[in-house]
Amino acid sequence: MKPVSRRALLGVSPLLAACETRRARYFGKTDPPRSQELVYLLGAEPGTLDPAKSGDLWESPVIHAMFDGLTSIEPATGEPRAALATHYEADSNGLRYVFRLRGHPRPRGIAFAAAEGSGIPARWSDGRPITAQDFVYSWRRAVDPATAAPCAYLFYYIVNGEAITAGRQPPETLAVRAVDEFSVEVELASPLPYLMGLLATKSFFATPQHALESAARRGAGSSWIQPGNMVASGAFTLREWRPYERIVLARNPAYYDAGSVSLEHIRFLPVADGSASANLYRAGEAALCMPMSPHLMAGISGMRDVRKCPNFGAHFPVMNTRKPPFSDVRVRYALNMATDKHAIAVFFGDGRTPLKGVVPPLDGYEPAKSLPVVMDGTTYDVISYNPEASRSLLIKAGYGPGLKFEYLYPAMPEFKPVAEILQQQWRKNLGIELALRSQEVQAWNQTVQAVAYNGVAAWADVGGLEDPTWFLDQFRSTSTVNVTGWTDRQYDDLLAGAKAITHPGQRLRKLAECERFLLQAMPCLPLYTDVWVYLCKPFLKGITGDPFHGRMFNNARIDTNWRPS
């Protein structure tokens, strides 16, 4: 594919280009390539391709293409299906599970969907069988404090997971073991209704022990994720990685379901600039652009290659509660009440809705509609939009017009408009001067993860599964992704009690109470629900909206004979 210079691309406005082609049905060129190579525009450069160390959304498509877990999720239904495991057994208490891997000669228990061919072992890309010991090694590595896995808190559901991450127990005590070569046993600390979905998230993927140990012997442990060293379990392997330029994957012939994989190569281009992404796509240099920059959508929303996919995601900027003025909950309340979230959701459109809490809409879950808090004899609904009351609270906290602080956001398309809207709203409603500071994505992520930002920081997440705990767990005292500095042992206990409830309706009601407790502390500012809006060329088939960024490439193919009808 002939490259197009970045300067040339940045010199063309995608909105103007869209206006020129408004009468067309598609945005830009639609000539299919001659080969099965997909070019995908990522929103940022991945910080890592190690499943255990990944905590970023934009790394997920690459990692999911190269690695598998015990289970996977069917995008259309959200139901678990077979991946490296084909069957499972559970005890009557829902605390002990045994998963049978591909290659087990007599797999017992309940079969997952798509469990065909279970008797043939799955193999790493170098030909070695994938065994139960690979999962034992991978999960114990993930909870080892030396790994510093950002999502290690997800393993707290397994016996001793939290104690190991805190350094109170050795990694070998994590309650996962190899019963035999192709059977993995897991013991949970409490029943977990969404276990099968959790196991499909990248933190639980198997990583190749032999490849990691080989890299360690070379004195360069992280080199196992480099081309030539990486051993993959998924449909694709790593061919090339030039940071901030491209990542190239090649079809994995050793994959257990290689016969269903049509793509020969996937080329990921890490382009953070929204205009550059749109122009690359328009010029035919890429077939998939996900997600699409919201402020560019107005000019191309009617095109047939614009697609939308709801997801279980939310934007909720976080506040450093360790530093004034945000160590005062009244200031946090004031900012929340001075934020017109409906206006922000309307601005971005495409089905986004305003949020009063951190949990996106979920069937059976009733979020708080109001939250009255009494302060100095006055009752404030702290999750309502009330500029006058917000000014009163700010003054009571000892601050007023002229207060200055910083808003840190990543150099990604959706985050700058949010920062600018908040700057305008808070200046108008509170007289606050908000200094906007952008960082390269990896630098921003490291700053926020370390709670090293000085004021408010952009933050967002998409649930790896549809359950309130995905978001509520992040604010636990021992969470490895608590980026606000706020902790409360009472919240921890309430959340632990809610998660131990087995009745679905009662469990959701108790989790809603936990969210109300969290909102009373207000360590973050819930803004709006997320929606994937992306561009997909008409010749690219088999790509469906996947709210979890799962195995979206396994069934993808390029129709090289496609022509406009």
C-alpha positions in Angstrom: 0.0 0.0 0.0 1.5 3.4 -1.0 2.0 5.6 2.1 0.6 9.1 2.3 2.6 11.7 4.1 1.3 12.9 7.5 1.7 16.5 6.4 -0.4 16.0 3.4 -3.1 14.4 5.4 -3.1 17.1 8.1 -3.5 19.7 5.4 -6.9 18.4 4.4 -10.0 19.0 6.5 -12.1 15.8 6.7 -15.2 18.0 7.2 -14.6 19.8 4.0 -13.8 16.6 2.3 -17.1 15.2 3.6 -19.0 18.1 2.3 -17.5 17.5 -1.1 -18.7 13.9 -1.1 -22.0 14.4 0.8 -23.8 13.1 -2.2 -21.7 9.9 -2.1 -22.8 7.0 0.1 -19.4 6.4 1.6 -16.7 8.6 3.1 -13.7 8.5 0.8 -12.3 5.8 -1.3 -13.9 2.3 -1.3 -11.6 0.4 -3.6 -10.8 -2.9 -1.9 -7.2 -4.0 -1.5 -6.0 -7.1 -3.4 -4.9 -9.0 -0.4 -6.3 -10.0 3.0 -4.5 -7.2 4.9 -6.6 -5.1 7.2 -5.3 -1.6 8.2 -6.7 -0.5 11.5 -6.3 3.0 13.0 -5.7 2.9 16.7 -6.3 5.9 18.9 -2.9 5.8 20.5 0.4 3.9 20.7 0.1 0.8 23.0 2.3 1.0 26.1 2.6 -2.8 26.2 1.4 -5.9 24.5 1.7 -8.0 27.6 -1.8 -9.0 28.7 -0.9 -9.0 32.4 0.5 -5.5 32.2 -2.1 -3.9 30.0 -4.6 -1.5 31.5 -5.5 0.6 28.5 -8.4 0.3 26.0 -6.4 1.0 22.9 -4.1 -2.0 23.6 -7.1 -4.4 23.7 -7.7 -4.9 20.0 -4.0 -5.9 19.4 -3.8 -8.1 22.5 -7.1 -9.8 21.8 -5.9 -10.7 18.3 -2.8 -12.4 19.7 -4.0 -14.1 22.9 -6.9 -16.2 24.2 -8.3 -16.9 27.6 -10.3 -19.8 29.0 -13.4 -18.3 27.6 -14.4 -15.6 25.0 -17.6 -13.5 24.6 -19.9 -13.7 21.7 -20.2 -10.0 20.6 -23.8 -10.3 19.3 -25.2 -11.9 22.5 -22.7 -11.2 25.3 -22.8 -14.9 26.1 -19.6 -16.8 27.0 -18.3 -19.3 24.5 -15.4 -21.7 24.3 -11.9 -20.4 23.8 -9.0 -22.4 25.2 -11.4 -24.1 27.6 -14.3 -26.1 26.2 -16.0 -27.5 29.3 -16.4 -26.7 33.0 -17.6 -28.1 36.3 -18.7 -26.2 39.4 -19.4 -27.3 42.9 -22.8 -26.8 44.6 -21.6 -23.6 46.4 -20.3 -21.9 43.3 -16.8 -21.6 44.8 -14.8 -24.2 43.0 -14.5 -24.6 39.2 -12.6 -27.0 37.0 -12.1 -26.0 33.4 -11.2 -28.5 30.8 -8.8 -27.2 28.1 -8.7 -28.2 24.5 -6.8 -31.5 24.2 -8.4 -33.1 27.3 -9.2 -36.7 26.3 -12.4 -36.9 28.3 -13.8 -33.4 29.0 -16.5 -33.6 31.6 -19.1 -31.0 32.7 -21.0 -28.3 30.9 -19.8 -27.6 27.3 -19.4 -24.0 26.2 -20.8 -22.9 22.9 -18.4 -23.5 20.0 -16.7 -26.4 21.9 -16.2 -28.4 18.7 -12.8 -30.0 18.3 -12.2 -30.1 22.0 -10.1 -33.3 21.8 -7.3 -31.5 19.8 -4.9 -29.5 21.9 -4.6 -25.8 21.4 -1.0 -24.8 20.7 1.3 -21.8 21.1 2.5 -20.3 17.9 5.8 -22.1 18.3 3.9 -25.5 18.3 4.0 -26.2 22.1 0.7 -27.4 23.6 -1.2 -24.9 25.8 -1.6 -26.6 29.2 -3.2 -26.0 32.6 0.2 -25.0 33.9 0.3 -22.0 31.5 -2.8 -20.6 33.2 -1.4 -21.3 36.7 1.8 -19.5 35.8 0.1 -16.6 34.1 -2.4 -15.8 36.9 0.1 -16.1 39.6 2.4 -13.8 37.7 -0.5 -11.3 37.3 -1.0 -11.0 41.1 2.7 -10.9 41.9 3.5 -7.4 43.1 6.7 -7.6 41.1 4.7 -7.6 37.9 2.8 -4.4 38.9 -0.2 -5.5 36.9 -2.7 -2.5 36.7 -5.7 -4.8 36.8 -4.4 -7.2 39.5 -7.5 -6.2 41.6 -9.6 -8.4 39.2 -7.9 -11.4 40.8 -9.2 -10.5 44.3 -12.1 -12.9 43.5 -9.8 -15.8 43.7 -8.7 -17.1 47.2 -5.6 -15.2 48.4 -5.6 -12.9 45.4 -5.8 -9.7 47.4 -3.4 -10.8 50.1 -0.8 -11.7 47.4 -1.1 -8.3 45.7 -0.7 -6.6 49.0 2.5 -8.6 49.7 1.1 -10.6 52.6 1.2 -13.9 50.8 3.5 -15.4 48.1 2.1 -15.7 44.5 2.2 -19.5 44.8 -0.7 -19.4 47.2 -3.2 -18.1 44.6 -5.9 -20.7 44.6 -5.4 -22.0 41.0 -3.8 -25.3 40.2 -3.3 -27.8 37.4 -5.3 -30.9 38.2 -3.8 -32.6 35.1 -2.2 -31.4 31.9 -5.5 -30.0 30.5 -7.6 -29.2 33.7 -7.4 -26.0 35.6 -9.0 -25.7 39.1 -10.0 -22.3 40.5 -11.2 -21.6 44.1 -13.2 -18.4 44.5 -13.4 -16.3 47.7 -17.1 -15.8 47.1 -19.7 -16.7 44.4 -19.2 -14.8 41.2 -22.1 -14.7 38.8 -20.1 -13.2 36.0 -17.0 -15.4 36.3 -17.2 -16.7 32.7 -17.2 -13.1 31.4 -14.4 -12.1 33.7 -12.2 -14.9 32.4 -12.6 -13.6 28.8 -10.8 -10.3 29.8 -7.2 -9.8 28.8 -5.9 -9.9 32.4 -6.8 -13.6 32.5 -5.2 -14.6 29.2 -2.5 -17.3 29.3 1.0 -16.1 28.6 3.8 -18.4 27.5 6.0 -19.3 30.5 8.8 -20.7 28.3 9.0 -17.5 26.3 9.1 -15.3 29.4 11.7 -17.4 31.1 13.8 -17.4 28.0 13.7 -13.6 27.9 14.7 -13.5 31.6 17.7 -15.7 30.9 18.8 -13.2 28.3 18.6 -10.5 30.9 15.8 -8.7 29.2 12.5 -9.9 30.7 10.3 -7.5 28.8 11.8 -8.5 25.4 9.4 -11.5 25.2 6.8 -9.2 23.6 9.1 -8.1 20.8 8.9 -9.5 17.3 10.8 -12.7 17.0 10.4 -13.5 20.7 6.7 -13.3 21.2 4.8 -16.6 21.3 1.0 -16.2 20.9 -2.0 -18.3 21.6 -4.5 -16.4 19.4 -5.4 -16.1 15.8 -2.4 -13.8 15.0 1.2 -13.4 15.8 3.5 -10.4 16.1 5.4 -9.7 12.8 6.6 -6.1 13.4 6.4 -3.4 16.0 7.8 0.1 15.3 6.6 2.3 18.2 4.5 5.3 17.1 4.6 4.0 13.5 3.0 0.6 13.1 2.3 -2.8 14.5 1.9 -5.7 12.0 0.3 -9.0 12.9 0.4 -12.2 10.8 -2.1 -15.0 10.7 -1.1 -17.8 13.2 -1.2 -21.2 11.4 -0.9 -23.0 14.7 -4.1 -21.4 16.1 -6.7 -24.1 16.9 -9.3 -22.4 14.7 -7.0 -21.2 12.0 -9.3 -22.5 9.3 -11.9 -19.9 10.1 -9.5 -17.0 10.0 -9.4 -15.2 6.6 -7.2 -12.2 7.3 -3.5 -12.8 6.5 -2.2 -9.6 8.1 -3.4 -6.8 10.4 -1.6 -3.5 10.3 -2.3 -1.2 13.3 -1.4 2.5 12.9 -1.3 4.4 16.2 -2.7 7.8 15.1 -3.9 10.0 18.0 -4.9 13.0 15.8 -8.5 12.8 14.9 -8.2 14.7 11.6 -5.2 12.6 10.5 -7.2 9.4 11.2 -10.2 10.7 9.2 -8.0 11.7 6.3 -6.1 8.4 6.3 -9.4 6.6 6.1 -10.8 8.9 3.5 -7.7 8.4 1.3 -8.2 4.6 1.4 -5.1 4.0 3.5 -7.1 2.3 6.3 -10.2 0.2 6.3 -11.2 0.6 10.0 -11.0 3.6 12.2 -12.2 3.0 15.8 -13.2 5.0 17.7 -14.0 8.0 15.5 -13.4 11.5 16.8 -16.9 12.9 17.9 -16.3 16.5 16.8 -15.7 15.3 13.2 -18.9 13.3 13.0 -21.2 16.2 12.0 -20.0 16.3 8.4 -20.1 12.5 7.8 -22.8 11.2 10.0 -25.0 10.3 7.0 -22.4 8.1 5.3 -23.0 4.4 5.1 -19.6 3.4 6.5 -20.3 5.2 9.8 -21.2 2.6 12.4 -22.3 2.9 16.0 -22.0 0.4 18.9 -23.3 1.0 22.4 -20.9 -0.2 25.1 -20.8 -0.5 28.9 -18.6 2.6 29.2 -18.5 5.9 31.1 -16.5 9.1 31.2 -15.9 10.3 34.7 -13.0 12.8 35.3 -11.2 12.1 38.6 -10.1 14.5 41.4 -6.9 14.2 43.5 -8.6 14.1 46.9 -5.2 14.1 48.6 -4.5 17.8 47.7 -6.5 20.9 48.4 -8.9 22.2 47.3 -10.2 18.7 46.3 -9.5 17.3 49.8 -12.7 19.2 50.7 -15.8 17.3 49.6 -17.7 20.5 49.3 -15.5 21.6 46.4 -16.0 18.2 44.8 -19.8 18.6 45.2 -19.6 22.2 43.8 -17.9 21.1 40.6 -20.4 18.2 40.1 -23.4 20.5 40.6 -21.9 23.1 38.3 -21.5 20.7 35.4 -24.3 20.5 32.8 -23.9 16.9 31.8 -27.0 16.9 29.6 -25.4 19.6 27.4 -22.2 17.6 27.1 -24.1 14.4 26.1 -26.1 16.3 23.6 -22.9 17.9 22.2 -21.3 14.5 21.5 -24.6 12.9 20.5 -24.8 9.4 18.9 -26.8 8.0 21.8 -24.6 9.2 24.6 -26.6 9.9 27.8 -25.7 12.0 30.9 -24.7 10.1 34.0 -25.3 10.9 37.7 -23.2 7.9 38.8 -20.3 5.9 37.6 -22.3 2.8 36.5 -23.7 3.0 33.0 -27.3 1.9 32.4 -27.9 -1.8 33.1 -31.0 -3.9 33.1 -32.3 -4.4 36.7 -29.9 -1.8 38.2 -31.6 1.3 39.7 -29.1 4.2 40.1 -29.6 7.1 42.3 -31.8 9.8 40.9 -31.1 12.3 43.7 -28.7 12.4 46.6 -29.7 14.9 49.3 -26.8 15.9 51.6 -27.3 18.3 54.6 -24.6 20.9 55.1 -24.8 23.7 57.6 -28.5 23.3 57.8 -29.0 23.4 54.0 -29.9 20.4 51.9 -28.1 20.0 48.6 -28.9 17.4 46.0 -25.3 16.9 45.1 -25.9 14.9 41.9 -28.2 17.5 40.4 -27.3 20.4 38.1 -27.7 23.5 40.3 -25.2 26.3 39.5 -26.6 28.6 42.3 -26.2 25.9 44.9 -22.8 25.0 43.6 -21.6 28.6 44.1 -22.9 28.5 47.7 -21.0 25.4 48.5 -17.8 26.6 47.0 -18.0 29.8 49.1 -18.7 27.7 52.2 -15.6 25.7 51.5 -13.6 29.0 51.6 -13.2 29.4 47.8 -14.9 31.6 45.3 -14.4 33.2 41.9 -10.8 33.2 40.8 -10.0 29.7 42.0 -7.5 28.2 39.7 -6.5 24.6 39.1 -5.4 22.3 36.3 -7.3 19.8 34.1 -5.0 17.1 32.7 -6.2 15.2 29.6 -4.6 12.8 27.0 -3.9 13.8 23.4 -6.8 11.8 22.1 -9.7 13.1 20.0 -12.6 12.9 22.5 -10.9 14.3 25.5 -10.0 17.9 24.4 -13.6 18.9 23.7 -14.7 17.7 27.1 -11.9 19.7 28.7 -12.9 22.8 26.8 -16.6 22.4 27.7 -15.8 22.0 31.4 -13.6 25.0 31.3 -16.4 27.1 29.9 -19.1 25.7 32.2 -17.0 26.1 35.4 -15.9 29.6 34.4 -19.6 30.6 33.8 -21.1 28.9 36.8 -18.3 29.2 39.4 -15.9 31.8 38.1 -13.1 29.2 38.1 -10.1 29.5 35.9 -9.3 26.0 34.5 -5.8 25.6 33.0 -5.9 22.9 30.4 -2.9 20.6 30.0 -2.5 17.9 27.5 0.0 15.0 27.7 1.0 12.2 25.4 -1.2 9.3 26.1 1.3 7.1 28.0 2.6 10.0 30.0 -1.0 11.0 31.0 -1.8 7.4 32.0 1.2 7.1 34.2 0.6 10.5 35.8 -3.0 9.6 36.7 -2.3 6.0 37.8 0.3 7.4 40.2 -2.2 10.1 41.5 0.4 12.6 40.6 -1.9 15.1 38.9 -2.5 18.4 40.6 -6.2 19.0 40.1 -8.7 17.2 37.9 -7.8 14.6 35.3 -9.7 13.1 32.4 -10.7 9.5 33.0 -12.9 6.9 31.3 -13.4 3.2 31.2 -15.4 0.5 29.3 -16.4 -2.5 31.3 -14.9 -5.8 30.3 -18.3 -7.2 31.3 -21.7 -5.9 32.2 -21.8 -5.7 35.9 -21.7 -2.7 38.3 -18.7 -4.1 40.2 -16.4 -3.4 37.2 -16.7 0.3 38.0 -17.4 0.2 41.8 -14.3 -2.1 42.5 -12.0 0.6 41.1 -12.6 2.8 44.2 -11.8 0.2 46.8 -9.0 1.0 49.2 -6.9 -1.9 47.8 -7.7 -1.4 44.1 -4.7 -1.2 41.8 -6.6 1.3 39.7 -7.9 3.7 42.4 -6.6 7.0 40.8 -8.3 9.5 43.1 -6.5 8.9 46.4 -9.9 8.5 48.2 -10.3 5.4 50.4 -13.0 4.4 52.9 -13.0 1.0 54.7 -16.8 1.3 55.2 -17.2 1.4 51.4 -14.9 -1.6 51.1 -17.0 -3.6 53.6 -20.3 -2.5 51.9 -19.1 -3.6 48.5 -17.8 -6.9 49.8 -21.1 -7.6 51.4 -23.0 -6.8 48.3 -20.9 -9.0 46.1 -21.4 -11.9 48.5 -25.2 -11.9 47.8 -26.3 -14.6 45.5 -29.9 -13.4 44.7 -29.5 -11.3 41.5 -32.1 -8.7 42.4 -30.9 -8.2 46.0 -27.3 -8.1 44.8 -28.0 -5.3 42.4 -29.9 -3.3 45.0 -27.1 -3.6 47.4 -24.6 -2.6 44.7 -26.7 0.5 44.0 -26.4 1.4 47.7 -22.6 1.1 47.4 -22.7 3.5 44.5 -24.7 6.0 46.6 -22.1 5.8 49.3 -19.4 6.4 46.7 -21.3 9.5 45.3 -21.5 10.9 48.8 -17.7 11.0 48.8 -17.7 12.2 45.1 -14.1 11.4 44.2 -15.0 11.6 40.5 -17.3 13.6 38.3 -19.6 11.3 36.3 -20.3 12.8 32.9 -21.9 10.6 30.2 -22.1 7.1 28.8 -19.9 6.0 26.0 -20.6 4.8 22.5 -18.2 3.4 19.9 -18.6 5.4 16.7 -16.3 4.2 14.0 -15.7 4.0 10.3 -15.6 0.7 8.4 -15.1 0.3 4.7 -17.9 -1.6 2.9 -15.5 -4.3 1.6 -14.5 -5.3 5.2 -16.9 -8.1 6.2 -17.4 -9.9 9.5 -16.6 -6.9 11.8 -19.4 -6.4 14.3 -19.7 -3.9 17.1 -18.0 -5.4 20.1 -18.5 -3.5 23.4 -15.7 -5.4 25.0 -13.0 -5.1 22.2 -12.9 -8.9 22.0 -12.0 -11.3 19.2 -13.3 -9.0 16.5 -10.8 -10.1 13.8 -11.3 -13.9 13.8 -14.2 -13.8 11.4 -13.2 -10.7 9.5 -12.4 -10.8 5.8 -11.8 -8.4 2.9 -14.1 -8.9 -0.1 -11.5 -8.2 -2.7 -14.2 -8.3 -5.4 -16.5 -5.8 -3.7 -17.9 -3.0 -6.0 -20.6 -0.4 -5.3 -24.0 -1.7 -6.2 
